[in-house]
Amino acid sequence: MMVVGTGLGAFICFRAWNSVQVLADSDLCSPWVENFNSLDTDNTWSRDIELGGFGNGEFQMTTDASTNLFFKNGQLYIMPTLTTDAGYTLAQIVGNDSATYKLDGCTAGTASSSDGSSSSANCTVSSGSGPQDVIPPVQSARINTKGKKSIRYGKVEVRAKLPSGDWLWPAIWMLPEEEKYGAWPLSGEIDVRAPSFRPRRCSRRC
C-alpha cells in the first residue's frame, strides 16, 4: 500500500506539473522596460524615506540624498554612506552626546511608501535617552513602484549587481499592491538576492 500510495502521489504531482501552461518567450509582450536613465517619480517610482527599520529592524535610514541614489553611465546606483558624513559625530549617534535626527521628506505612513503601515514617528529619532536609543549610523536609499506599476501574471527580468559583505542587506523585493491577508509579511513577498548573500542584522538593543 505504501508503494502504491507513493506511486499514485507521484503520478498526481507529475500530472499537475505537466498541465501548467508555460508561454514561450516569443509569446510574451513587454509592458514595461526600465533602463534607469533617470528616476521618473511621477509615473513609475516613489522613494521610501524613513528610519523605522521597515519591519526588519534594519539599522539604517533611507534618504533622498544624491549621495545615496544617483545615476552614472546609464546605471542606477544605491550607495550606503555613514551618518557621520552628514555632520553628526559618533558621540551623538551612540548617545554619549544627545542629539535628534529629523529625516527630511519622510514618507513613512504615506500611500507611496512600500510599508504603508509605518508610523510618522519613523521620521525622527533621538539618541541619549536610553542604551537602545541611537541614531542609525548608516544611510542608504530605497525605491518602489507601489500604486504606479504592477503585474498580475508575467515574467520579470532584473539585471543588477548586488554587493555582499558584513552589515550589507541589498535586496529586490516583489510585494503585493494590496494587503489582502494582513500587513507585511502576511500577504506575501518574493525576494531576489545574490546567491552568496549572508545578512547580518543588529537590533537597536545591541
Salt bridges, closest charged atoms under 4 A:
ASP25 OD1 - LYS155 NZ 2.88
ASP48 OD2 - ARG142 NE 3.01
GLU157 OE2 - LYS155 NZ 3.47
ASP166 OD1 - ARG200 NE 3.39
ASP191 OD2 - ARG193 NH2 3.36
